[in-house]
Amino acid sequence: MAVTYVPDELKAVNPHRALHVVKLGSATLRHERVYDEVAELRSRGARVLVVTGGAADIKLHYALIGRPVRTLTLRGGDEVRYCPPDEIPSIVEAYEQITLPRIRDELTKRGLSVFTTIGAAATGRGCGLVTATPNGPLRAFEDGRQRFVRDHRAGTVRQVDAARLAELLEVFDVVCVSPPVAASDGGAALNVDADVLAAEVAIALDADHLRLVTGTAGLLTDPADPASTLRDAALGEAMGYAGGRMKQKVRAAELALAGTPDVVITGPHTLDTGSGTRFWRAPAPAPDLGLLARMVELGSVSGDERDLAEYLVRWCAGRGVDAWIDQAGNLVATKGDGPRRLLMIGHMDTVPHRWPVRWEGEAITGRGCVDAKGSLAVFLETLAGLDVPEGAAVRVIGTVEEERSAVGAHHARDHYAADAVITGEPSGAAALTVGYHGVCKTKLTLTQPTAHTAAKDSRTAAGTMADAVASAEAEVARLGADTLFAVLSIHAGSRDGVQWAEAVVDVRVPPSITPAEVSDAITRAVPARVNAETLLRTPAVATPRTSPLVRSFTRALRAATGGAPRLLAKKGSSDMNTLATTWHDVPMVAYGPGDSSLDHTPHERLDAREYRLARTVLDDAVRRWLADGSPAVAAGVTTGGERT
């Protein structure tokens, strides 16, 4: 059997790709920067769906064909483009001849494959890609007199063909959709507001992010002052500042809060969230819960942590903490520059499947609140309030891809030395984790010629793989009862006369054996024609209770709870295991609020009392460790962290 060990090529299993829905107006499409930003999103592995408006291009097209733009005046003086049935073909021409080709050409120049379409395009399922219900008669005013306009073809989005859009997003780098859309009454296509269309698409597709790009730096509290950006807005807080077309953007942003995406109105003519207005669906019930609430709202599935990292850099800067994003994409925040170094390392990423964040009293529910944004928020709050003594340094790292490849922790291991480590994982605020099992993750693959299943001694690739997995499990079990074996995935098929099968198995390795022994056991167990590739291999790790780091925590726990501290040894794994591959004799513990049995479930929730207790305990434990003054025993890392 061939065995390959690939420590530097940690491969993801069935990775979820984050979805960014971006609304670009036709004025923004005249700015090169926005295409570069879309290309950068795609380069990070994200799926990108662009919804485009066309006001400027419709005006241009009408001028080119010598057709006047007809408008209606509404109560209050606002004007809208009049769209009776005979205007719809000209509007479609503007999108198909000017707007969509511009997007396609600009993104193609940047090496992207692009699919562009109007929302009214048929999908082969008996409906349009997007379908809307016609609005009722429109009340308009002309020469001071009111009249009802009944032939205005505008509508409200009723249905999005999410399945078809998802299929397109798997094939193309960027999918672009514009109005007009199909009409539910079977009549002429309907014009819909592009910002609202983007919000409806984001909700239908369970998007991770929605960006509504405008010509100003978000929503301005004073239209005459371009620097008066309203940075944050909860539901109902922004409309009072909006005028003109901005009202529709605010309406769209608030509509999207009913779904999963984090929502920002960005600008001028940029996707950069640093110059825009963020909308929050679940404001914290108390000021000390604000960072936790916002971190949970910001989507950061593995591979899509950049937006959260940038937000946290700005949060740190506002509190005088030096922070940056390193080459791996990790958040790095530091105080002090002494030789005795404490590292608090958590992770920014989450597993997939999000739901709208909400507060139930003083308990927050949302993906990542337990695993493990609560822990990272506690780390950052502690660092921000800490006065680091001379001769010491405290660093917080929020890693990327802990749930997938551990690439962020590997980078941290190789670039940031430490004398003691606190890993951010949910131990429960009244307990401390002092050890974890190790991990040995292996991919098994097999190919063979197709044979008739009725042939003598015939065995399909699927059957052979099932036998190999069962043999591997039995052999690993002989290593000890504490060795935990799990099949993460198993697939099989055939094509062009060749059968194939693949399985990924995960073994949790107790301190009594090594991951290498597990690999050897799998090698012995499976047939020679089955290929094995080691995806991840990290050792078990345990820190003695007599360690100064553990003592600092036990004393802090007693002081905060009045009871005996609970010290845990877990059969899971964390970034502690990754650091332990080369950081020998460095004391490490894991600490953070929350019930770890809720990890990766749709029931994640974190109570404010638990979060506050964790902040109290961690702050006390860190101060005790800094005051202890034990000699440094730093890991053998000499290089500094790079900034990007």
N, C-alpha and C positions, 0 to 999 in steps of 0.2 A: 504494500500500500504506500502511495506517495504521500508525504507529509510536508506541508509548507507552513512555516511560522512567519507571520507578517506583522511585526510589532509597530511599524510605521505606516501601515496602510489599514487602518481600522475601518472596516466597511460597515455601512448601515444596512439594516434589514428592513425592507419595505418602508423606506422613509416617507413621511408626510411632507409634501411641499406646500409651504405657506402660500396663500392667495392674496395678492394686492389688487384691489380695484381702484383705478385712478381715473378721475374725471378731468379731462382737459378741454377747456374752451377753445374756440377757433382763434382767439387772440393769442393764447398761450402757445398754440401750435406754430407760431412764427418765431419762437425762441429755441435756439439749438440746445440749450442746456437741458431742457426737459426730456429730450430724446436720449441724451447721455444718461440721465438719471433713470429712465425706464430700462435702458440697456444694463445699467449697473444692478438694478433689482434682479433682472433675469440672470446676470452673471453669478449672483449669490444663490441661485437655485430656485428662486421663487417663481410661481405662476403669476402672470400679469394679464389682467383684463382692463383695457382702456375703454372708457365711455367718453365720446367726444360730442361737444356741442358744435353749432355751426353758424351762429349769428353773423359773424363777420364774413364768412364765406358765402352765405346766402345773399347778403347784401352785395358782395362782389359779383356773384353769378348773375343776380338780377340786373346789375349795371351792364354786364357784358352782353346780356341778351336784350337789353333795352326794356325791361319790364319793371314797373314801379313796385316798390315794397308797400303793401297795404297794411295799415295799422288800425287798431281800435283803441280808443281812450276809455279807461275804466274810472270808476269812482276814485277820487283822490289824485287823479291826474296821471297815473301810470299808463304806459302804452304797451300793448302786446301786438305781435305780428298777426295779422288776420289770415286765417288758413281755411278758406272754403275749399270744397273738393277740387276745384280747378287750379288751386295753387299747389297742391301736394306734389304733382309731377315735377314742378320746377324746384321745389325744396329737395326732393329726392335727387334731382340732377346735381344740385349744389354739393350734396354730400358725396355722391358717386363720382363726380368729375373733379372736385377740388379738395374737399376735406379728407376723405378716406385715402385717395392716392398720395396726398402729402404725408400722412402718417406712415403709410406702407413704404414709400420711398425713403423717408428719413430713417426708419428703423431697419430697413433692408440694408442701407448703407453701413449700418453698425453691426452687420452680420447676423441679424435676427430673422427668423421666419415669422411672417405676419399674416393673419387672416382678418379681413375687414368686411363688414356687412352692415346694412341698415337693420334695425330691429324687426322690421316688417317682413324680412326674408323668410320664406317658407322653410320648414325643417324636415318635411317629409312625414310629419306626425299629424298632419291635418290642422296645423296652426302655425303662427309666426314664431320666430325666436323669442319675441316679447309681444304680449297681447295686452291691450288696454281697453277699458270701457269708456265710451264717449262721455264727455262732460255734458251737463245740461245746458240750456240756453245761457248765453253770456250777456250780462247787463252792461251796455256800453252807452257812451254819451257823445252826442254830436250836435254842435251849435247850441249847447246848453240843454238839449233835449235827450231824454232817456229812451233807449230802444233795446229790445231783446234780439240778440243775434243767435239764430238757431242752426246755421250751417257751418259754424266754426268747428273745424276738425281738430280738436284737442281732447286729450283723455287722461285717465288715471290708470297707471299700470295695475293689471289684474293678475297676470301670470307670466312667469319667466320659465323658459325651457331649460332648467338647470342641468338636466342630464345631457342635453346636446352641447351646452356651453362647456361642461366638464370634459366631454369628449374632445372638443376643439382645443381646450387648454392642454390636453395630454399630447396633442399632435404639433401644435404651433407654439413658438416662443411667446408670442403676444397675440391676443385676440382683441379686436377692436369692434365695438358696437356703437351705432348712432341712432337717433330718431330718423324718420318717423317709425312707428311700430304698427303691428297688425291691429285691426279693430274687431272687437268682439261682436259687433253688429253686422260684420261682413261687408261694410262699406269701405270708402276710401281710407287709406292709412291715417293714423292719428299722430299729430305732433304731441310730444311729451317733453317736459322739462328734463334736460340732460342730467342735472344734478340729482333730481329725484330718481331718474332712471338708474343712475349709478348706485344710489342707496338701495333701491329695490333689488338690483342684481346682487349687491353685496350681501343682503339678507338671504336671498334665495340660495346663494352658493356657500353660505356659512363662511364668508371671507374673514381673513385675519385682520386686514387693514383696509380702510377706506380713506382716500386722499382726494379732497375737492380743491382743485388748484384754481387760484384767482389771481387778479392783477395787483392786489395789495398784500401786505404782510399779515394775512389772516383778516379777522374782523376787527375793524378799528372802532374805538370808543369815541373818537373825534375824527370824522372824515377829512377834516382839514389838516390833521397831524398824522403823517405816514408812520410815525413811531409810536402811535397810541394803541398798539395791538392788545386786544383782550386775550391773555395767554390761556386762560382756562375758563370753561363754562359748563355748568350743569344744565340739565333739562329745564328750559324755560327762562334761563338767564340771559341768552344772547339776542333774542329777537328785538329787544328794545333798542339795541345799537345798530340794527340792520336797516338799510334803506335800499330801494331799487332792486337790482338783480341779487344783491346779497341776501335779501329775504328768502329767496329760493334756496340758496346754499345753506342757510341756517335751518330752514325747514327740512332739507334733505339730511343734514347732519343729525338733527334730532330724530328724524324718522329711523335712521340707521341704528340708533341706540337701542332699538327693540331687538336687534340681532346681535351677532357676535363680534363685529369688527371694532377695533379702536378707530376713532374718527378724528380727523384733523382737517381744517380749512387751511391750506398752505399758500404761500406766495411771497413776493410777487413772481409769478410764473416759474415756480420751483416746487419740487416735492419735499424740500428740506423742512422737516417738522420743527426745526429750531426757530423758524420765523412764521408762526401761524397760531391758530386758535384750536386748542384741544377740547373735545367735548367728552364729558364724563357721565356715565350712566349710573354710577353708584358712589356718590360722594361719601366720604367717611363721616360717621356720626360724631366723631370727636377729632380735634386737631392732631393728637398724637397717633392717630391711625391713618393719617393722610398718605404717607409714603407706601404703606402696605396696600391700601386701596388702589392706588394708581399703578403700582407694580403688577398687581393681579389683573387689572384691566388691560394692560399693554400686552398684546399677544406676542409670544416668544417661543413658539414650538421649535424644537431642535433644528438648527440651521437658519433660524430667522430671529436671532437675538439682537440684531444691530439697532433697531429702533429703541428697544428698552435700554441698551447700553448707552446710547446717545442721551436719552432722557436722564439716566443716572449720572452721567458726567456733568450735565447741567445742574442737577440737584446738588451734587457734591460741590461744584464751583460756587453755588449760592451760599454754601456754609463754610467756605474757606478751606475745603479739602482738595488737595491736589489729586486730580483724577484724569485718566486717559483710557483709550482703547488700544490694546496691543495688537501685534500682527496676527494673532490667532482670532481676534474679535472679542477677547476677554475684557471686561471692565476691571481696571486696576486703580485703587484709591489708597493713598498713603498719608501717614503723619509720622514725623520724626525721621531721623537718618542715622540713628546709633547702631552699634554692632550687635545688639541683642534684639532679635527680630521675632515678632509674633505674626503669624499668617492666619487670617480668617478667610476661608475659601468656601464659597457657596456656588450655586449654579443658577444661571438666568433662564435656562430653557425648560420647557415642559413637554410632556407627551401630548399627542393630538387629542382632539375632541374638546372643544370649548363650548361654553354656554354663557348667556349674559350674566355678568357678575351682579350680585345683589347683596345687600345687607339684610339680615333677619335679626332685628334688634341690634345687638353688638356682636354678631357673628357674621363673618363674610363667607360667601360661598362662590367659588370660581376656580377654574383650572389653575393649579400652581400655588394656591394660597398655603397649602401644607407642604407640597413637594415642588420647590422648596423656597418660594419667594418670601414666605414669612421669615425664614431663617436669614436670608440675605438682607432683608429689610432691617432686622434686628442688628445685624453686623454693621450696616451702614449708619444706623442711628447711634449705635455705640461709638463708632469711630468719630462721627461728627461731634459728639459731646465730650470726647476724651482729650485730656491734657497729657500728652506723651512725655515722660521724663527724659532728661538728657541721658544719652547712652542707650536709648531704646528706639525701636521703630515698629509701628503697627501697620499692617497692610491688609486690605480687603480685596479679594479677587472674586468677581462673578464670572464663572467660566461658561463657555459655550459647549453645547452638545454632550452634556453629561448623560443625558438619557439615550444617547445614540452611539457616539464613537469615542467619547472622552478626549477629543482632540484638545479642548481647552485646558483640561487638567494636565495632559502630557506637556503642553507648552509651559504651563505654570511650573511644573516639576523641573523643567530644564532651564528655566530663566529666573526664578525668584527663590533665593535662599531663605531658610527659616530655621529657627531654633525650637519652635513649638507650633503646632497646627491645630486650629479648631475648624472642623468641617461643618458646613451648614446643612444639616439633615434633621428631620423631625424625630427627636428623642422623646419629646414631651418636655414641657418647661420645667417639670420637677424631677427630671431624670437626666442621665448622662450616658452616652454610648462610648465605651472604651475599646470596642473591637468589632470587626466585621469578618465574615467569611471572604475568601478570595473568589475569583471568577475564572472559568475556562470556557470560552465560547468557541464552538467549532462548526464549520460548514462542511457537510458531506455531500459529494456529488458523484454521479454515475451516468455514463452513457453506454448504450449497447445497441446492436442491430435489432430491428423488430423481428419477432418470430411469432408464429401462430400459437395462441394460448393452448390449443389442443395438442400441440406437438409434445412428444415424450421429453420429459425433464425440462420443459420450457418454464422459465421463470421471468416475469416481467421486471423491468427496472424498478417499478413501484414496489413490487413484492420484495425484491432484493434489498431495497432501501429500508423498508419496514423491518425486515429481519436484522439489518445492520444496526438500526437504531435500538432495537430490543437487545441485541447482543452487547452494544456499548453500554446501555443502562445497567445490564446485569453485571458487566465487568467493573464498572465504576462503583456499583453498590458494594463490591467485595473490598473496596478500600476503607469502608467504615460507614456506620449508620448515619453519621453527621454529614455525609456527602449527598447533596441534593441535585437530582438530575431532572431537567425539564426539556421538552421538545418545543422550541419556539415556532417552528414552521416546518411543513413538509409538503412538497409539491412534486407532481410527476406528469409526464405527457409524452407525445410522440409526434415526429414530423419528418417527412422525407425519408422514411425508412429507418429512423433512429429513435430509440426510446431514451428518455432522460428522467432523472429523479434528483431531487435536492432536499436536504434537510439541514436545519440549524438547531444545534443542541447547546444547552447552557448548563454548566455544572457549577454549583456553589461549593467552594473548597474550604474545609475547616482548617484551623491552624496546624493540625497534626500531620497534614500532608501538603505537598506542593502542587501547583498547577501542572508542572512538568510530569508528575506522576499520573495525573488525570489524562494528559495527552497520551502518555505511553499506554494507559489502559484502553483508551479508545482505539489506538493503533493495533493492539493485540486482538481487539474484539471484532473489527469489521473486516470484510473480505478484501483481498489485495487489490481488486479492481475498483474499489471505492476510494475516491480521492478525499483527503481531509485538508482543510485550510483553517488554521487557527486565526480567528478574528480578533480575539481579545484574551489576554492572559495576565491576571494580576494576583498577587499573593494575599493570603489572609493577613490581617494586621490586628495587633492588640497592644495596649499601653498599660503598664503596671499601675496598680492603684496607689503605689507609693510615689509616683511621678509628681513633681511640683505642679504640673499642669492639672492633673487630676485632683490634687489636694486643693488647689485654688478653687476649683468648681465645687468640691464637696463642702467646703466651708461656706461658699456663697449660697449653695442650695440650703444648707442648714439655717443660715441667717434669714433667707427669704421665706422658707416654708415651715421652719420650726420642727421638721422631722428628719428622719434618716434618709440620706440621698440614695436613690436607686441607680446602680451602675449596670449597664446593659451590654451584652455581647450579642450582636445581631447576625442573622444568617443571610442578610442581604449584602449589598456592597455600596460603596460610595467613592468619591474622589480620594478618600484616604487610601484606598487600595492602589490607585494609580500612583500616588506620591510614594507609596511604600515600595514600589518596584526598584527605586534607586535611593530613596531617603531612608537609610538604615539608622536605627537608634534615635530617630527624632520622635519625641512624644506627640501623639495625635489623639484627639477625641472628636466626637461629633455631638453637636448640640443645636437644638432649635425647637420652636413651638410646634404643636400639632400632633395628631394621632397618625402614625405612619401606616396604620391599616387602611386609611383613606387614600393613600397614594394611588394614583392612576385610576381612581374610580370616579364615577359621576357624582359622588357624594362628598367631595372635598369641602371642608368648612373649617374655619378657624375662629375661635372665640376671642374677643378682645381681652378678657382676663388672662387667658393663656399667653397671648402675645405680650401683654404688659409684664407678666411674671418673667417671661424669657428675657425681656429687656433688662429688668432689674437684676436677674441672676448673672447674665452675661457681663453687664457693666461692672458688677462687683468682682466677678472672677477674673476679668482682664486686669482690673486695677490691682488685685492681689498678686497676679502673676508678675506684673511689671514691678511691684514693690518687693517681690521675693528676691530678685537679684541673683538667681542661680546661674552658674556659668553657662555660656552659650555652647550648644552642641550642634551647630548648623549643618544642614545637609550640604553635600559637596557641590554646590552650584556657584559659579563665579561670575556668570554673565548677568547683566542687568536686563530689565524688561524693555522692549522696544515700544515706542509710541507710534500711533498712526493718527 
